[in-house]
Amino acid sequence: MARRAAYVQTVAANDTASVLHVDCGDMIGGQGALEEVRARHLFESYGLMKVDCVNFGMSDALLGQNFLLEQARENGVPLISANVFYFETGERFLKPYIIKRLSPKRLLGFEWGGLRVGIFGLLQPLDEMAGIPWDREKGEHRLVYKDPTIVAREMVEELRPKCDLIICLAHTGWLQARGIARNASGIDLIIVGSGANVKGEPYVVNNIPLVMPGDEGKYLGVVELLLDEKKRVQRVGGFAQELDDSIQDDPAQAELVKRFNAELQEVGKEIVPATSQLDQIRFLGAEACADCHSSEYRQWKGTSHAKALDPLVKENQDYNPNCLKCHVTGYGYFNGFHSYEMTPDMVNVQCEACHGSGSDHAKWARGEPVTGSDRDPALKYLFAINDRRCTSCHDSENDPDFNFAADIRRVLHRTDE
């Protein structure tokens, strides 16, 4: 978010045209104390950036409708949705649209002239059977969504007399958004959310350009509209700006991120990973492996995996569950890492983080029968080392420069030395 804020500010400062900053939705990604911390800081971040509006996404009610509305109100973040309604009353859950007047003339608090931009939001789950989360015990009400194409036509009919441009924020996925464009004329731009596709250059359907900036905030979609004297769109350009380390952090947002990580650290101290007594995936620890694989054990001790916890300790993030799960072994499993006090022998990235839990392998080595295992006996009941095993942690967000073919050499066992 610190890079996003800095980039938006740079564009606004260097461009003579007006800039709108919007989001397609799914600000909230899950449930629980950790997600609540993340969501509160994200709303505060959007408030600082003065985001013009945020569309309602499918997961945004996971922490409760009241939580969503309170955070939006407290941080001054406008939420919109044109096709989500209360089931009992038929009233809309949120405002269907906002109208922004760009580059207006002002006098005595009144605005006129300029460019009037209407922005409305749509929701269509990728799974048509999915329902919007709600909790009756918290006083919430069931929400339903109406056909987004029909509502899009209604919005165009209502907004066209009031606006020069109409923008649709479609939390629908790419294919569904294309269907809306084919059947709802009069929209000047559709910005698509819900999905990992990155389509920065506009894709035109029924004379409507569509763009999609991807998920998890890795990219910022930038769209440029060139208008003629009659305020009609003459040309549309766009690209997806990767928010990499070439962009300096905005200081205020960087401070917010620092506070966010500090709070996650404190919350993490109170959380023990949830497990089930039925979970029979049993971890043994690297010391147990060393009994038979002493040379591999010594080689592992010289790798960064054996010191994986050190960077978290240095950054005071060693209780942050979002980080911890990739710096210890068996996080959340029945007898994997639970806490430093309960399972001190499961810190760092040990043998079983890569090869899988070793209980079945140990039985095999002792000549005992192995039953009920879904592991391949030909692999001695261990997982094959492949890129999928590694990229569960070395993903595009946490290690964007990871190269399996090259980086695997840093940890491969070289027992012939």
QUIFEN-V678706 format. One record per pair of residues at least 4 apart in sequence whose ideal C-beta (glycine too) atoms are under 8 Angstrom apart, sorted by sequence separation. I is the first residue (numbers start at 0). J is the second residue. If there is no record, write none. Layout:
# QUIFEN-V678706
((I:J) (I:J))
This chain:
# QUIFEN-V678706
((0:4) (1:5) (2:6) (3:7) (4:8) (5:9) (6:10) (7:11) (8:12) (9:13) (10:14) (14:18) (22:26) (29:33) (30:34) (31:35) (32:36) (33:37) (34:38) (35:39) (36:40) (37:41) (38:42) (39:43) (40:44) (41:45) (42:46) (43:47) (44:48) (46:50) (55:59) (60:64) (62:66) (63:67) (64:68) (65:69) (66:70) (67:71) (68:72) (69:73) (70:74) (84:88) (85:89) (91:95) (105:109) (125:129) (135:139) (145:149) (146:150) (147:151) (148:152) (149:153) (150:154) (151:155) (152:156) (153:157) (154:158) (155:159) (157:161) (158:162) (171:175) (172:176) (173:177) (174:178) (175:179) (176:180) (177:181) (178:182) (179:183) (198:202) (203:207) (213:217) (226:230) (227:231) (242:246) (248:252) (249:253) (250:254) (251:255) (252:256) (253:257) (254:258) (255:259) (256:260) (257:261) (258:262) (259:263) (260:264) (261:265) (262:266) (263:267) (264:268) (265:269) (266:270) (274:278) (283:287) (284:288) (285:289) (286:290) (288:292) (289:293) (292:296) (293:297) (294:298) (295:299) (296:300) (297:301) (298:302) (301:305) (302:306) (303:307) (308:312) (309:313) (310:314) (319:323) (320:324) (322:326) (323:327) (331:335) (337:341) (338:342) (339:343) (345:349) (348:352) (350:354) (351:355) (357:361) (358:362) (359:363) (360:364) (361:365) (363:367) (374:378) (376:380) (378:382) (384:388) (385:389) (386:390) (387:391) (389:393) (390:394) (393:397) (394:398) (395:399) (402:406) (403:407) (406:410) (407:411) (29:34) (45:50) (62:67) (71:76) (84:89) (85:90) (105:110) (124:129) (134:139) (145:150) (171:176) (191:196) (203:208) (204:209) (213:218) (226:231) (248:253) (283:288) (299:304) (300:305) (311:316) (312:317) (317:322) (318:323) (325:330) (329:334) (330:335) (331:336) (337:342) (348:353) (351:356) (362:367) (375:380) (378:383) (383:388) (384:389) (392:397) (393:398) (401:406) (28:34) (70:76) (71:77) (84:90) (85:91) (104:110) (133:139) (159:165) (169:175) (180:186) (202:208) (203:209) (212:218) (226:232) (227:233) (299:305) (311:317) (316:322) (317:323) (324:330) (329:335) (330:336) (331:337) (336:342) (351:357) (354:360) (362:368) (363:369) (374:380) (382:388) (392:398) (11:18) (27:34) (60:67) (71:78) (84:91) (85:92) (103:110) (104:111) (133:140) (158:165) (169:176) (191:198) (201:208) (202:209) (212:219) (225:232) (226:233) (288:295) (289:296) (316:323) (323:330) (324:331) (328:335) (329:336) (335:342) (339:346) (350:357) (362:369) (369:376) (374:381) (394:401) (10:18) (45:53) (59:67) (83:91) (84:92) (103:111) (104:112) (133:141) (171:179) (201:209) (202:210) (212:220) (224:232) (225:233) (248:256) (288:296) (311:319) (327:335) (328:336) (334:342) (337:345) (372:380) (374:382) (375:383) (393:401) (28:37) (83:92) (103:112) (104:113) (133:142) (180:189) (201:210) (211:220) (225:234) (308:317) (317:326) (327:336) (336:345) (68:78) (81:91) (83:93) (100:110) (102:112) (103:113) (131:141) (155:165) (169:179) (179:189) (200:210) (210:220) (224:234) (225:235) (335:345) (336:346) (359:369) (7:18) (27:38) (67:78) (80:91) (102:113) (131:142) (154:165) (198:209) (199:210) (224:235) (225:236) (285:296) (311:322) (369:380) (390:401) (26:38) (80:92) (101:113) (102:114) (131:143) (167:179) (198:210) (210:222) (223:235) (311:323) (389:401) (7:20) (80:93) (100:113) (101:114) (131:144) (154:167) (176:189) (188:201) (198:211) (199:212) (222:235) (223:236) (323:336) (359:372) (363:376) (390:403) (393:406) (79:93) (80:94) (81:95) (100:114) (101:115) (197:211) (208:222) (222:236) (223:237) (285:299) (389:403) (26:41) (78:93) (79:94) (80:95) (81:96) (100:115) (101:116) (176:191) (196:211) (197:212) (222:237) (311:326) (359:374) (364:379) (26:42) (78:94) (79:95) (99:115) (100:116) (151:167) (197:213) (221:237) (310:326) (329:345) (363:379) (77:94) (79:96) (98:115) (99:116) (194:211) (196:213) (220:237) (221:238) (328:345) (363:380) (386:403) (389:406) (53:71) (79:97) (98:116) (173:191) (189:207) (191:209) (195:213) (220:238) (221:239) (307:325) (308:326) (327:345) (328:346) (362:380) (385:403) (389:407) (26:45) (98:117) (99:118) (167:186) (172:191) (188:207) (189:208) (190:209) (191:210) (192:211) (194:213) (195:214) (199:218) (220:239) (221:240) (307:326) (308:327) (327:346) (328:347) (355:374) (360:379) (77:97) (97:117) (98:118) (124:144) (165:185) (166:186) (169:189) (171:191) (187:207) (188:208) (189:209) (190:210) (191:211) (194:214) (219:239) (220:240) (307:327) (326:346) (327:347) (328:348) (360:380) (96:117) (97:118) (123:144) (165:186) (166:187) (167:188) (169:190) (171:192) (172:193) (173:194) (184:205) (186:207) (187:208) (188:209) (189:210) (190:211) (197:218) (199:220) (201:222) (218:239) (219:240) (326:347) (327:348) (328:349) (335:356) (359:380) (360:381) (96:118) (122:144) (147:169) (165:187) (166:188) (167:189) (168:190) (169:191) (170:192) (171:193) (172:194) (184:206) (188:210) (190:212) (192:214) (199:221) (218:240) (326:348) (329:351) (22:45) (53:76) (55:78) (96:119) (164:187) (165:188) (166:189) (167:190) (169:192) (170:193) (173:196) (181:204) (182:205) (184:207) (218:241) (219:242) (325:348) (328:351) (329:352) (384:407) (38:62) (53:77) (54:78) (55:79) (95:119) (96:120) (123:147) (147:171) (164:188) (166:190) (168:192) (180:204) (181:205) (217:241) (218:242) (328:352) (332:356) (357:381) (52:77) (53:78) (54:79) (55:80) (95:120) (122:147) (173:198) (180:205) (217:242) (49:75) (50:76) (51:77) (52:78) (53:79) (54:80) (121:147) (159:185) (213:239) (216:242) (355:381) (26:53) (34:61) (35:62) (46:73) (50:77) (52:79) (93:120) (177:204) (180:207) (208:235) (210:237) (212:239) (329:356) (354:381) (355:382) (20:48) (22:50) (34:62) (38:66) (42:70) (46:74) (55:83) (64:92) (147:175) (151:179) (155:183) (354:382) (20:49) (21:50) (24:53) (27:56) (29:58) (42:71) (45:74) (46:75) (121:150) (155:184) (180:209) (208:237) (353:382) (20:50) (21:51) (22:52) (24:54) (26:56) (28:58) (46:76) (121:151) (148:178) (152:182) (155:185) (190:220) (354:384) (20:51) (21:52) (22:53) (23:54) (24:55) (25:56) (27:58) (30:61) (35:66) (39:70) (42:73) (43:74) (45:76) (148:179) (152:183) (155:186) (353:384) (19:51) (21:53) (22:54) (24:56) (25:57) (27:59) (29:61) (30:62) (38:70) (42:74) (119:151) (147:179) (151:183) (177:209) (190:222) (21:54) (23:56) (24:57) (25:58) (26:59) (27:60) (28:61) (176:209) (25:59) (27:61) (42:76) (148:182) (188:222) (201:235) (24:59) (27:62) (119:154) (148:183) (151:186) (176:211) (201:236) (353:388) (173:209) (188:224) (200:236) (201:237) (353:389) (55:92) (117:154) (187:224) (200:237) (55:93) (81:119) (173:211) (199:237) (200:238) (308:346) (79:118) (81:120) (82:121) (83:122) (119:158) (199:238) (308:347) (4:44) (27:67) (79:119) (80:120) (81:121) (82:122) (199:239) (307:347) (0:41) (7:48) (79:120) (80:121) (117:158) (198:239) (199:240) (306:347) (307:348) (80:122) (197:239) (305:347) (4:47) (285:328) (304:347) (305:348) (0:44) (4:48) (117:161) (284:328) (304:348) (305:349) (3:48) (52:97) (117:162) (187:232) (304:349) (51:97) (115:161) (116:162) (119:165) (121:167) (123:169) (125:171) (282:328) (115:162) (116:163) (117:164) (118:165) (119:166) (120:167) (121:168) (123:170) (125:172) (188:235) (282:329) (0:48) (51:99) (83:131) (115:163) (116:164) (117:165) (118:166) (119:167) (120:168) (121:169) (122:170) (123:171) (272:320) (304:352) (114:163) (115:164) (116:165) (117:166) (118:167) (119:168) (120:169) (121:170) (122:171) (123:172) (280:329) (304:353) (92:142) (114:164) (116:166) (118:168) (120:170) (121:171) (125:175) (268:318) (270:320) (282:332) (299:349) (264:315) (267:318) (299:350) (123:175) (264:316) (267:319) (280:332) (281:333) (282:334) (87:140) (263:316) (264:317) (265:318) (267:320) (280:333) (281:334) (282:335) (86:140) (87:141) (261:315) (264:318) (278:332) (279:333) (296:350) (85:140) (86:141) (264:319) (278:333) (280:335) (295:350) (85:141) (86:142) (260:316) (263:319) (267:323) (85:142) (86:143) (263:320) (274:331) (276:333) (353:410) (84:142) (85:143) (96:154) (121:179) (263:321) (272:330) (273:331) (274:332) (275:333) (286:344) (292:350) (83:142) (84:143) (95:154) (260:319) (272:331) (274:333) (83:143) (84:144) (98:158) (164:224) (284:344) (83:144) (84:145) (284:345) (288:349) (82:144) (96:158) (164:226) (288:350) (82:145) (98:161) (163:226) (274:337) (282:345) (288:351) (82:146) (98:162) (272:336) (285:349) (55:120) (57:122) (82:147) (272:337) (284:349) (285:350) (52:118) (54:120) (56:122) (164:230) (271:337) (285:351) (325:391) (51:118) (54:121) (55:122) (57:124) (163:230) (271:338) (284:351) (325:392) (52:120) (54:122) (82:150) (125:193) (164:232) (283:351) (324:392) (64:133) (81:150) (125:194) (282:351) (288:357) (81:151) (271:341) (287:357) (60:131) (61:132) (63:134) (57:129) (60:132) (65:137) (81:153) (325:397) (60:133) (64:137) (65:138) (81:154) (283:356) (291:364) (57:131) (58:132) (63:137) (65:139) (282:356) (283:357) (287:361) (64:139) (281:356) (282:357) (283:358) (63:139) (64:140) (280:356) (282:358) (281:358) (64:142) (280:358) (283:361) (19:99) (19:101) (60:142) (17:101) (17:102) (79:168) (24:120) (17:114) (19:116) (21:118) (23:120) (24:122) (19:118) (303:409) (304:410) (302:409) (303:410) (302:410) (299:410) (114:226) (57:170) (299:412) (54:168) (56:170) (298:412) (54:169) (55:170) (298:413) (52:168) (54:170) (114:230) (298:414) (295:412) (294:412) (295:414) (294:414) (56:192) (57:193) (56:193) (54:192) (24:168) (21:166) (23:168) (25:170) (22:168) (23:169) (24:170) (19:166) (21:168) (23:170) (243:399) (23:190) (25:192) (23:191) (24:192) (25:193) (21:190) (23:192) (24:193) (22:192) (23:193) (217:395) (217:396) (215:396) (25:214) (47:251) (48:252) (47:252) (16:223) (44:252) (47:255) (10:221) (44:255) (7:219) (43:255) (3:216) (6:219) (40:255) (0:216) (3:219) (40:256) (40:258) (40:259) (37:259) (40:262) (36:259) (36:262) (37:263) (36:263) (33:263) (36:266) (33:266) (6:240) (32:266) (33:267) (6:242) (32:269) (33:270) (32:270) (3:242) (2:242) (6:246) (2:243) (5:246) (8:249) (2:244) (5:247) (5:248) (2:246) (5:249) (2:247) (4:249) (2:248) (1:248) (2:249) (4:251) (5:252) (1:249) (4:252) (3:252) (1:252) (0:252) (1:253) (1:255) (0:255) (1:256) (0:256) (33:320) (33:321))
